[in-house]
Amino acid sequence: MRIRKIHIEGFGVLHDVSLELSPGMNIMFGSNESGKTTLFEFIHRILYGFPRGRKKKDYNPYASIHKTKTGGRLLLEDEKAGLFSVERYEGENSGDSIVTRADGGKGLEEDLVSILSPITQDMYRDVFAFGVDELRDLQEESLKRFYSAGLGLKNVFVSDVLRLLETRSQEIFKTTRGETSIRKNITKINAIQKEIHGLSLQKDQYDAISLELKKTDEELISIKESHDRSRKQFDHDNLLKKALPLWVELSQSQNELSAIPVLLAFPQQALVRLEKILDRISELENLAKTTAENLSRAKSRFREIHGKLSELSPDIRESPEESLPGLLDADQKDLSMAFVFLSSLNQKKDKMETLEEKKRSLQSQLTMAQMNSAVPLQTAYIPGLIAPLALAITGIAFMSQGLDMLWSFIIVGIAIILSLVHILSTYGKLNDFRKGEDHFAPMRKEIDTYVLAMKTLADEIEQDKSEIATRVKKIGISALPTIEEIENKRIALNRLGSELRDCKKDWENSESSLSNINGNADAARKELAQLLEASQAPDIETFRRLAAQMEKRTRLEETIKSTRKNLMILGFREISPLKDELEKTSLLEIEKRIQDSQVLLESLVKAMNELRQKKGELLEKRRMMELDRIPELRAQKEQALAETEFLGKKWRIYRLAAAILQKAREKYEREKQPRVLQEAGLFFKKMTAGKYHRIGFSPEEKTFLVFDYRDNVKNPILLSRGAREQMYFAIRFGLIRSFESNGIVLPLMTDDILVNFDPERSRGAAQAFMELSQTHQTLFFTCHPETANIFKEFFSDIMIHQL
């Protein structure tokens, strides 16, 4: 078996820890108080359980410091059992294991015990899981493995067996209280023979007592028969006394029953059925009255709501009641559509006002722009011609007055030039004005677009007004209402319409209920008529009278039946014999017979007691003589003789077995050495580099012996501490090999056992571990880095777990 995976839920300082282990060598490395010993103890407790009872106080509880459950699980693999999980937690059952197989099936605690068997919890701690403190101590259970394996015995010493055989052979002759022995049987046989001889001398007296005892038995039998007859008569008279009132009741009931006429066709439980039908008819009539009142109220309310609706809608006022739901739906639809159109109309009006505002703004901008362009042209044209005109007039005046003509022509010429220059300048400005007019064309176009859109909106507004007027006209609203008017009208119609529908529903439900109630009432009346017809009663009163007679007859029949049953319980199965007997006697006669029988019984009981006492005295006298014990004594004698012969054979077997075992032991000690010591010697030789090559064992002194390379024997007490620990280390390896040969392979756990080994012998121990880890999973716990490095020299696939 080996450990595949470890998971610790909570154990001491460890919490939610998972480790996967190698099937070979695993180094569990960590500093002091890092959890190595905690992990070491966790594995052991999952395998063998938490301490129980009084042992619990001697162990560290390792309670989880993280406030979780104390425990966890191991994933194990075994050649026979396969892969399985063992889960265990500290609790009320002291940690019973939960075994889960690979296929998901559940196992029991016994399944785990069978895998670990025959390695007990103490032996596992002693051999497979130990530290440096336990290294030098081997328990007696483990010591017994050395010679028991070689001689075919289990867990016992040969010397112990020899002493046991000697003790058992001697006990056969010892006289011990509560046990059988040859000497005790011989004494018993002599005493029995003497008792038989003494009893044979009292035979005549014994026969006389036996004869008197026989007569007493016969007289006792006769009196007992008389007692039984008297007792039988006494019991019978008591039964007659109890039966007499029952018989009187039976007779009276039969006489009353004969006076009641038989109604063959009368229904069963007729009166109960009649009352139920009458109650149902009354209940249905009351319910019909209440339902009719509800129907009347529903109709009145319907008309009231119809009147209110008529005030809201002319169509409803002029239409019949049955068309109201459709009209209400149509009015609601018209109001909703009017609401939609009115909302659209208001939006379009708002849009129209927006367009009108934009148009006026744009027209204002266009007018201002045109004015700004025309004013400079008008103001600059006329004043610009005044100066040239003045010069021309001055020149002409000079010319008309006959002044210097040259200057007159010059002045007129200047006037003409100035006029031409002004005209050309004005022409340029005119062109600029014309160009400005072209700039105003997009503004005029945009104004035309607004005008067209406003016309379209005006048409749509008129259409919406027409649609609204059409929708609200038949509901009694003005041609162009407000949204509030439409909403108020819609809410009023909706509320009254809802009330009208509820009222109509109540009306219909009441009519349906009234119809059902009337139908049920008619059915009940029909059932009443059928009941009266079946009973052949013309009316209810006659029916009640006949039913009372029928009930009385039924009651009397039940009384007769019950009385007959009680008489049968008393033992009177036939009525005729009881009738004959009771008619011939009276209650006073029965009571007198009972009294006489009681006196007689008391005297007979007294006589029987006296005879029984006399018989007891005779039996005691005869027993004191004990002549009837002679056959029993002879049987005891024969049994004692047979036991003596058996014990003699048993003694011879014990002596022969002891002699054979002693010879076998002597030969084995001369010629062979137990395999466990051979294996231990080989490991010890490797660890000591050949200085010591063999380990022996002294059964008498129950101690080990070591042999050096010269085959000199040495007591382990004389070894150094390190060498002695190496010897015990090698012995455990030998024991593990011995268990392996018997098919027992368990994980090996050691806790810093090399601390007292020198480097050379530590390497030898590492080689031993390397060899053993080929067949056994090994967990080596250490806090020394140099120890881990030594193991790295010999293991290529070593797995080191840092804690």
LOGUDO-736280 format. One record per residue (C-alpha): residue in three letters; x, y, z. Coordinates in steps of 0.25 Angstrom, whole numbers, padded with zeros to 4 digits, always signed. Layout:
<sites>
ALAXYZ/...
</sites>
This chain:
<sites>
MET+0000+0000+0000/ARG+0005+0014-0003/ILE+0000+0028-0001/ARG-0004+0035-0014/LYS-0009+0049-0009/ILE-0011+0056+0005/HIS-0021+0066+0008/ILE-0022+0073+0022/GLU-0035+0080+0025/GLY-0030+0085+0038/PHE-0019+0078+0047/GLY-0011+0087+0057/VAL-0004+0098+0050/LEU-0007+0092+0036/HIS-0020+0096+0029/ASP-0025+0093+0014/VAL-0012+0086+0011/SER-0011+0076-0001/LEU+0002+0068-0005/GLU+0004+0058-0016/LEU+0015+0047-0012/SER+0024+0039-0020/PRO+0023+0024-0019/GLY+0037+0023-0015/MET+0046+0033-0007/ASN+0039+0046-0001/ILE+0047+0056+0007/MET+0038+0065+0016/PHE+0047+0077+0018/GLY+0044+0088+0027/SER+0050+0097+0039/ASN+0046+0094+0053/GLU+0031+0096+0056/SER+0028+0097+0041/GLY+0018+0085+0043/LYS+0027+0072+0040/THR+0023+0065+0053/THR+0008+0070+0051/LEU+0008+0064+0037/PHE+0015+0051+0042/GLU+0004+0050+0053/PHE-0007+0053+0043/ILE-0004+0041+0034/HIS-0004+0032+0046/ARG-0017+0036+0051/ILE-0024+0036+0038/LEU-0019+0021+0036/TYR-0022+0017+0050/GLY-0032+0027+0056/PHE-0032+0037+0067/PRO-0029+0034+0081/ARG-0041+0029+0089/GLY-0045+0028+0103/ARG-0034+0029+0114/LYS-0023+0028+0104/LYS-0028+0042+0098/LYS-0022+0050+0110/ASP-0008+0044+0107/TYR-0007+0049+0092/ASN-0006+0063+0086/PRO-0021+0066+0081/TYR-0015+0074+0069/ALA-0028+0082+0069/SER-0029+0091+0057/ILE-0025+0106+0060/HIS-0033+0111+0048/LYS-0047+0107+0054/THR-0049+0096+0044/LYS-0052+0081+0045/THR-0040+0074+0051/GLY-0036+0063+0040/GLY-0035+0061+0025/ARG-0033+0049+0015/LEU-0022+0041+0009/LEU-0023+0035-0005/LEU-0017+0021-0004/GLU-0014+0010-0014/ASP-0013-0004-0011/GLU-0009-0016-0020/LYS-0022-0024-0015/ALA-0032-0013-0012/GLY-0028-0003-0023/LEU-0029+0012-0022/PHE-0038+0017-0010/SER-0039+0029-0001/VAL-0039+0029+0014/GLU-0046+0041+0021/ARG-0046+0043+0036/TYR-0050+0054+0045/GLU-0049+0056+0060/GLY-0063+0055+0066/GLU-0074+0048+0074/ASN-0069+0034+0068/SER-0055+0037+0071/GLY-0052+0039+0056/ASP-0058+0026+0049/SER-0053+0026+0035/ILE-0061+0028+0022/VAL-0055+0019+0012/THR-0058+0022-0003/ARG-0054+0012-0014/ALA-0050+0017-0028/ASP-0063+0013-0034/GLY-0070+0023-0024/GLY-0075+0011-0015/LYS-0075+0013+0000/GLY-0066+0004+0009/LEU-0066+0002+0024/GLU-0056+0003+0035/GLU-0054-0012+0035/ASP-0049-0011+0020/LEU-0038-0002+0024/VAL-0034-0011+0036/SER-0034-0023+0027/ILE-0023-0016+0018/LEU-0015-0012+0030/SER-0016-0025+0037/PRO-0008-0031+0044/ILE+0000-0019+0047/THR-0007-0013+0059/GLN-0006+0002+0063/ASP+0005+0000+0073/MET+0013-0009+0064/TYR+0012+0002+0052/ARG+0017+0013+0062/ASP+0028+0003+0066/VAL+0033-0002+0052/PHE+0028+0007+0041/ALA+0026+0021+0047/PHE+0037+0025+0057/GLY+0046+0036+0061/VAL+0059+0037+0068/ASP+0053+0036+0081/GLU+0046+0023+0078/LEU+0058+0017+0070/ARG+0065+0011+0082/ASP+0052+0004+0088/LEU+0045-0008+0082/GLN+0032-0013+0088/GLU+0031-0027+0092/GLU+0021-0030+0081/SER+0031-0026+0071/LEU+0042-0034+0078/LYS+0034-0047+0077/ARG+0035-0046+0062/PHE+0049-0051+0062/TYR+0048-0066+0065/SER+0033-0067+0062/ALA+0036-0066+0048/GLY+0047-0076+0047/LEU+0039-0087+0055/GLY+0025-0085+0048/LEU+0020-0078+0061/LYS+0013-0065+0061/ASN+0017-0054+0071/VAL+0022-0063+0082/PHE+0036-0068+0087/VAL+0040-0082+0086/SER+0044-0082+0101/ASP+0030-0076+0104/VAL+0024-0088+0097/LEU+0033-0098+0105/ARG+0029-0092+0118/LEU+0015-0092+0114/LEU+0015-0107+0111/GLU+0023-0110+0124/THR+0012-0102+0132/ARG+0001-0109+0125/SER+0006-0123+0127/GLN+0008-0120+0142/GLU-0005-0114+0144/ILE-0011-0127+0140/PHE-0007-0133+0153/LYS-0010-0120+0162/THR-0022-0119+0170/THR-0027-0105+0167/ARG-0040-0099+0170/GLY-0050-0099+0158/GLU-0041-0107+0149/THR-0040-0122+0146/SER-0028-0131+0149/ILE-0024-0145+0150/ARG-0021-0144+0165/LYS-0035-0137+0167/ASN-0042-0148+0159/ILE-0036-0159+0167/THR-0041-0153+0180/LYS-0055-0151+0174/ILE-0056-0165+0169/ASN-0053-0171+0183/ALA-0063-0162+0190/ILE-0074-0166+0180/GLN-0071-0181+0182/LYS-0072-0179+0197/GLU-0085-0171+0196/ILE-0092-0182+0187/HIS-0088-0193+0198/GLY-0095-0185+0209/LEU-0108-0183+0202/SER-0109-0198+0199/LEU-0111-0201+0214/GLN-0124-0192+0215/LYS-0133-0199+0204/ASP-0145-0205+0213/GLN-0148-0192+0219/TYR-0147-0185+0206/ASP-0157-0194+0200/ALA-0167-0192+0211/ILE-0166-0177+0209/SER-0168-0178+0194/LEU-0181-0187+0196/GLU-0187-0176+0206/LEU-0183-0165+0195/LYS-0191-0173+0185/LYS-0204-0174+0193/THR-0203-0159+0196/ASP-0202-0156+0181/GLU-0214-0164+0179/GLU-0222-0157+0189/LEU-0218-0144+0184/ILE-0222-0147+0170/SER-0236-0151+0175/ILE-0238-0138+0183/LYS-0233-0130+0171/GLU-0243-0137+0162/SER-0254-0133+0172/HIS-0249-0119+0173/ASP-0249-0118+0158/ARG-0264-0122+0157/SER-0268-0113+0168/ARG-0260-0102+0161/LYS-0267-0104+0148/GLN-0280-0104+0154/PHE-0276-0091+0162/ASP-0272-0084+0149/HIS-0284-0089+0142/ASP-0293-0083+0153/ASN-0286-0070+0152/LEU-0288-0069+0137/LEU-0303-0072+0139/LYS-0303-0060+0149/LYS-0297-0051+0139/ALA-0305-0056+0127/LEU-0319-0055+0134/PRO-0320-0039+0132/LEU-0316-0041+0118/TRP-0326-0052+0116/VAL-0337-0042+0122/GLU-0333-0031+0112/LEU-0332-0040+0100/SER-0347-0045+0103/GLN-0352-0031+0105/SER-0346-0027+0092/GLN-0351-0039+0084/ASN-0365-0036+0090/GLU-0365-0021+0086/LEU-0359-0025+0072/SER-0371-0034+0069/ALA-0381-0023+0072/ILE-0375-0014+0061/PRO-0379-0016+0047/VAL-0369-0020+0037/LEU-0367-0009+0026/LEU-0360-0017+0015/ALA-0359-0005+0005/PHE-0355+0006+0015/PRO-0342+0012+0011/GLN-0330+0011+0020/GLN-0326+0023+0029/ALA-0339+0030+0024/LEU-0341+0040+0034/VAL-0326+0045+0033/ARG-0328+0046+0018/LEU-0341+0053+0020/GLU-0335+0064+0029/LYS-0323+0066+0020/ILE-0333+0068+0008/LEU-0342+0078+0015/ASP-0330+0085+0020/ARG-0324+0086+0006/ILE-0337+0091+0000/SER-0338+0102+0011/GLU-0324+0106+0009/LEU-0326+0107-0006/GLU-0339+0115-0005/ASN-0332+0125+0004/LEU-0320+0125-0005/ALA-0330+0127-0017/LYS-0336+0139-0010/THR-0323+0146-0007/THR-0318+0143-0021/ALA-0331+0149-0027/GLU-0329+0162-0018/ASN-0315+0163-0023/LEU-0320+0162-0038/SER-0330+0173-0035/ARG-0319+0182-0029/ALA-0310+0179-0041/LYS-0321+0183-0051/SER-0324+0196-0044/ARG-0310+0199-0043/PHE-0308+0196-0058/ARG-0319+0206-0062/GLU-0313+0216-0053/ILE-0300+0215-0059/HIS-0307+0215-0073/GLY-0313+0228-0070/LYS-0300+0235-0066/LEU-0294+0230-0079/SER-0306+0235-0087/GLU-0302+0249-0081/LEU-0288+0247-0087/SER-0291+0242-0100/PRO-0304+0244-0109/ASP-0301+0231-0116/ILE-0302+0223-0103/ARG-0315+0231-0100/GLU-0322+0227-0113/SER-0317+0212-0113/PRO-0322+0200-0107/GLU-0315+0194-0094/GLU-0310+0182-0102/SER-0301+0190-0111/LEU-0295+0198-0100/PRO-0282+0190-0099/GLY-0279+0193-0114/LEU-0283+0207-0113/LEU-0274+0210-0101/ASP-0262+0203-0109/ALA-0265+0212-0121/ASP-0266+0224-0113/GLN-0253+0221-0106/LYS-0247+0219-0119/ASP-0252+0232-0125/LEU-0248+0239-0112/SER-0234+0233-0113/MET-0233+0237-0128/ALA-0238+0251-0125/PHE-0228+0252-0115/VAL-0217+0248-0125/PHE-0222+0258-0135/LEU-0223+0269-0125/SER-0209+0266-0121/SER-0204+0266-0135/LEU-0213+0279-0138/ASN-0206+0286-0126/GLN-0192+0282-0131/LYS-0196+0287-0145/LYS-0201+0301-0139/ASP-0188+0302-0132/LYS-0180+0299-0144/MET-0188+0309-0152/GLU-0185+0320-0142/THR-0171+0316-0143/LEU-0171+0317-0158/GLU-0178+0330-0158/GLU-0168+0336-0148/LYS-0157+0331-0157/LYS-0163+0337-0170/ARG-0166+0351-0163/SER-0151+0351-0158/LEU-0146+0347-0172/GLN-0155+0358-0179/SER-0150+0368-0169/GLN-0135+0365-0172/LEU-0138+0365-0187/THR-0144+0379-0186/MET-0133+0385-0178/ALA-0123+0379-0187/GLN-0129+0385-0199/MET-0130+0399-0193/ASN-0116+0399-0189/SER-0112+0396-0203/ALA-0121+0407-0210/VAL-0119+0419-0201/PRO-0104+0422-0205/LEU-0107+0422-0219/GLN-0119+0432-0218/THR-0111+0441-0209/ALA-0098+0441-0217/TYR-0104+0443-0231/ILE-0111+0457-0230/PRO-0100+0464-0221/GLY-0089+0459-0230/LEU-0095+0466-0242/ILE-0097+0480-0235/ALA-0082+0484-0235/PRO-0080+0481-0250/LEU-0094+0487-0253/ALA-0089+0500-0246/LEU-0076+0500-0253/ALA-0084+0499-0267/ILE-0093+0510-0263/THR-0082+0519-0259/GLY-0075+0516-0272/ILE-0087+0519-0280/ALA-0089+0531-0272/PHE-0075+0536-0276/MET-0078+0532-0290/SER-0091+0540-0290/GLN-0084+0552-0284/GLY-0073+0552-0294/LEU-0062+0549-0284/ASP-0050+0541-0288/MET-0055+0530-0296/LEU-0043+0521-0294/TRP-0046+0521-0279/SER-0061+0519-0282/PHE-0058+0507-0290/ILE-0048+0502-0280/ILE-0058+0504-0269/VAL-0069+0497-0278/GLY-0059+0486-0282/ILE-0056+0483-0267/ALA-0071+0483-0264/ILE-0073+0473-0275/ILE-0061+0464-0270/LEU-0066+0465-0256/SER-0080+0461-0260/LEU-0074+0449-0269/VAL-0066+0444-0257/HIS-0078+0445-0247/ILE-0087+0438-0258/LEU-0077+0427-0259/SER-0075+0426-0244/THR-0090+0425-0242/TYR-0091+0414-0253/GLY-0081+0406-0245/LYS-0089+0407-0233/LEU-0102+0403-0241/ASN-0095+0391-0245/ASP-0092+0388-0231/PHE-0106+0390-0227/ARG-0111+0380-0237/LYS-0101+0370-0232/GLY-0107+0372-0218/GLU-0121+0369-0223/ASP-0116+0355-0228/HIS-0111+0353-0214/PHE-0125+0355-0208/ALA-0131+0344-0217/PRO-0128+0332-0207/MET-0135+0340-0196/ARG-0147+0342-0205/LYS-0147+0327-0209/GLU-0146+0323-0194/ILE-0158+0332-0191/ASP-0165+0325-0202/THR-0162+0312-0196/TYR-0168+0316-0182/VAL-0180+0321-0189/LEU-0182+0308-0196/ALA-0180+0300-0183/MET-0189+0309-0176/LYS-0200+0307-0187/THR-0198+0292-0186/LEU-0199+0292-0170/ALA-0212+0301-0172/ASP-0218+0290-0180/GLU-0214+0279-0170/ILE-0219+0287-0159/GLU-0232+0289-0166/GLN-0233+0273-0168/ASP-0229+0271-0153/LYS-0240+0280-0149/SER-0250+0273-0158/GLU-0246+0259-0153/ILE-0247+0264-0139/ALA-0260+0270-0141/THR-0265+0257-0147/ARG-0260+0249-0136/VAL-0265+0257-0124/LYS-0278+0261-0130/LYS-0286+0248-0127/ILE-0280+0249-0113/GLY-0286+0262-0109/ILE-0273+0271-0109/SER-0271+0284-0116/ALA-0265+0284-0130/LEU-0251+0287-0126/PRO-0249+0283-0111/THR-0237+0284-0102/ILE-0228+0272-0098/GLU-0233+0274-0084/GLU-0248+0273-0089/ILE-0245+0260-0097/GLU-0237+0254-0086/ASN-0248+0257-0075/LYS-0258+0251-0085/ARG-0250+0239-0087/ILE-0247+0237-0072/ALA-0262+0238-0069/LEU-0266+0229-0080/ASN-0255+0219-0076/ARG-0259+0219-0061/LEU-0274+0218-0064/GLY-0271+0207-0075/SER-0263+0199-0065/GLU-0274+0200-0055/LEU-0285+0197-0065/ARG-0277+0184-0069/ASP-0275+0180-0055/CYS-0290+0182-0052/LYS-0293+0174-0065/LYS-0284+0163-0060/ASP-0291+0163-0047/TRP-0305+0163-0054/GLU-0301+0151-0062/ASN-0294+0144-0051/SER-0307+0146-0042/GLU-0316+0141-0053/SER-0307+0128-0055/SER-0306+0126-0040/LEU-0321+0127-0039/SER-0323+0118-0050/ASN-0314+0107-0044/ILE-0320+0109-0030/ASN-0334+0108-0035/GLY-0329+0095-0043/ASN-0323+0089-0030/ALA-0336+0093-0022/ASP-0344+0086-0033/ALA-0335+0074-0032/ALA-0336+0073-0016/ARG-0351+0074-0017/LYS-0351+0063-0027/GLU-0342+0055-0018/LEU-0352+0057-0007/ALA-0363+0053-0015/GLN-0355+0040-0019/LEU-0352+0037-0004/LEU-0367+0039+0000/GLU-0371+0030-0012/ALA-0361+0019-0008/SER-0366+0019+0006/GLN-0381+0019+0002/ALA-0383+0031+0011/PRO-0393+0041+0006/ASP-0387+0053+0013/ILE-0375+0057+0022/GLU-0382+0054+0035/THR-0386+0040+0031/PHE-0372+0038+0027/ARG-0366+0043+0040/ARG-0376+0033+0048/LEU-0372+0021+0039/ALA-0357+0025+0040/ALA-0358+0026+0055/GLN-0364+0012+0055/MET-0353+0007+0046/GLU-0342+0013+0055/LYS-0348+0007+0067/ARG-0348-0007+0060/THR-0334-0005+0056/ARG-0330-0001+0070/LEU-0337-0013+0076/GLU-0330-0022+0065/GLU-0316-0016+0069/THR-0319-0019+0084/ILE-0323-0033+0081/LYS-0311-0035+0073/SER-0302-0029+0084/THR-0308-0037+0095/ARG-0306-0050+0087/LYS-0292-0046+0085/ASN-0290-0043+0100/LEU-0296-0057+0103/MET-0287-0064+0094/ILE-0275-0057+0100/LEU-0280-0063+0113/GLY-0280-0076+0107/PHE-0294-0078+0103/ARG-0294-0081+0088/GLU-0308-0088+0088/ILE-0319-0080+0093/SER-0329-0091+0095/PRO-0322-0099+0106/LEU-0319-0086+0113/LYS-0334-0082+0112/ASP-0338-0096+0118/GLU-0328-0095+0129/LEU-0332-0081+0133/GLU-0347-0084+0133/LYS-0345-0095+0143/THR-0337-0087+0153/SER-0337-0073+0159/LEU-0326-0063+0163/LEU-0328-0067+0178/GLU-0325-0081+0175/ILE-0313-0078+0166/GLU-0307-0069+0177/LYS-0309-0081+0188/ARG-0302-0091+0179/ILE-0290-0081+0177/GLN-0289-0079+0192/ASP-0290-0095+0195/SER-0279-0097+0183/GLN-0270-0087+0189/VAL-0270-0093+0203/LEU-0268-0107+0197/LEU-0256-0102+0189/GLU-0249-0095+0201/SER-0250-0109+0208/LEU-0244-0116+0196/VAL-0233-0106+0195/LYS-0230-0108+0209/ALA-0229-0123+0208/MET-0220-0122+0196/ASN-0211-0113+0203/GLU-0210-0122+0214/LEU-0207-0134+0205/ARG-0197-0126+0197/GLN-0190-0123+0210/LYS-0190-0137+0214/LYS-0184-0141+0200/GLY-0173-0131+0202/GLU-0169-0136+0215/LEU-0169-0151+0210/LEU-0160-0146+0198/GLU-0151-0139+0207/LYS-0149-0152+0215/ARG-0147-0160+0203/ARG-0137-0150+0198/MET-0129-0150+0211/MET-0128-0165+0208/GLU-0123-0162+0194/LEU-0124-0176+0189/ASP-0129-0171+0176/ARG-0116-0164+0174/ILE-0108-0177+0172/PRO-0110-0177+0157/GLU-0106-0162+0156/LEU-0094-0165+0165/ARG-0090-0177+0156/ALA-0091-0168+0144/GLN-0082-0157+0151/LYS-0072-0168+0154/GLU-0071-0173+0140/GLN-0070-0158+0135/ALA-0058-0156+0145/LEU-0051-0169+0140/ALA-0053-0164+0125/GLU-0047-0150+0129/THR-0035-0156+0136/GLU-0032-0165+0124/PHE-0033-0152+0115/LEU-0024-0144+0124/GLY-0014-0155+0124/LYS-0014-0155+0109/LYS-0013-0139+0109/TRP-0001-0140+0118/ARG+0006-0149+0109/ILE+0004-0140+0097/TYR+0009-0128+0105/ARG+0022-0135+0109/LEU+0024-0140+0095/ALA+0021-0127+0088/ALA+0031-0120+0098/ALA+0042-0130+0095/ILE+0040-0129+0080/LEU+0040-0114+0081/GLN+0052-0114+0089/LYS+0060-0122+0079/ALA+0055-0113+0067/ARG+0059-0101+0075/GLU+0073-0107+0077/LYS+0075-0111+0063/TYR+0070-0097+0058/GLU+0079-0090+0067/ARG+0090-0098+0062/GLU+0088-0098+0047/LYS+0079-0086+0044/GLN+0077-0072+0047/PRO+0064-0065+0046/ARG+0062-0058+0032/VAL+0058-0045+0039/LEU+0072-0045+0046/GLN+0079-0048+0033/GLU+0072-0036+0026/ALA+0075-0027+0038/GLY+0090-0032+0038/LEU+0091-0028+0023/PHE+0085-0014+0026/PHE+0094-0012+0038/LYS+0107-0016+0030/LYS+0104-0006+0019/MET+0102+0005+0030/THR+0114+0002+0037/ALA+0123+0000+0025/GLY+0125-0015+0028/LYS+0130-0012+0043/TYR+0118-0021+0048/HIS+0113-0031+0038/ARG+0103-0039+0046/ILE+0092-0037+0057/GLY+0088-0049+0066/PHE+0077-0050+0077/SER+0077-0057+0091/PRO+0063-0063+0093/GLU+0066-0066+0108/GLU+0071-0052+0111/LYS+0062-0045+0101/THR+0073-0037+0096/PHE+0081-0034+0083/LEU+0095-0038+0080/VAL+0104-0032+0069/PHE+0116-0038+0062/ASP+0128-0031+0056/TYR+0135-0034+0044/ARG+0144-0044+0052/ASP+0131-0051+0057/ASN+0133-0046+0071/VAL+0120-0044+0079/LYS+0117-0031+0086/ASN+0105-0027+0095/PRO+0098-0014+0089/ILE+0100-0007+0102/LEU+0115-0006+0099/LEU+0112+0001+0085/SER+0113+0016+0084/ARG+0100+0023+0083/GLY+0100+0025+0068/ALA+0104+0010+0066/ARG+0093+0005+0075/GLU+0083+0014+0068/GLN+0088+0009+0054/MET+0086-0006+0060/TYR+0071-0003+0064/PHE+0070+0004+0050/ALA+0075-0008+0043/ILE+0066-0017+0052/ARG+0053-0010+0047/PHE+0058-0011+0033/GLY+0059-0026+0035/LEU+0045-0026+0041/ILE+0039-0018+0029/ARG+0046-0029+0020/SER+0040-0040+0028/PHE+0026-0034+0027/GLU+0028-0031+0012/SER+0031-0046+0010/ASN+0017-0049+0016/GLY+0010-0039+0006/ILE+0009-0027+0016/VAL+0015-0014+0010/LEU+0012-0001+0017/PRO+0018+0013+0016/LEU+0030+0016+0024/MET+0031+0029+0032/THR+0043+0033+0039/ASP+0046+0046+0047/ASP+0060+0051+0047/ILE+0066+0038+0051/LEU+0080+0041+0045/VAL+0084+0052+0055/ASN+0093+0044+0062/PHE+0100+0037+0050/ASP+0113+0042+0045/PRO+0114+0046+0030/GLU+0119+0033+0025/ARG+0109+0025+0033/SER+0098+0034+0028/ARG+0102+0031+0014/GLY+0101+0016+0018/ALA+0087+0019+0023/ALA+0083+0026+0011/GLN+0087+0014+0002/ALA+0079+0005+0011/PHE+0067+0015+0009/MET+0069+0014-0006/GLU+0069-0001-0006/LEU+0056-0001+0003/SER+0049+0010-0005/GLN+0049+0001-0017/THR+0037-0007-0011/HIS+0033+0002+0001/GLN+0028+0017-0001/THR+0037+0025+0009/LEU+0034+0038+0015/PHE+0047+0044+0022/PHE+0044+0056+0031/THR+0056+0065+0034/CYS+0060+0079+0037/HIS+0075+0078+0033/PRO+0078+0082+0018/GLU+0091+0074+0019/THR+0082+0061+0021/ALA+0074+0065+0009/ASN+0087+0067+0001/ILE+0092+0053+0005/PHE+0079+0046-0001/LYS+0080+0054-0014/GLU+0094+0047-0016/PHE+0086+0033-0017/PHE+0073+0037-0022/SER+0071+0042-0036/ASP+0056+0043-0035/ILE+0055+0047-0021/MET+0043+0057-0018/ILE+0046+0068-0007/HIS+0034+0074-0001/GLN+0036+0088+0006/LEU+0028+0090+0018/
</sites>
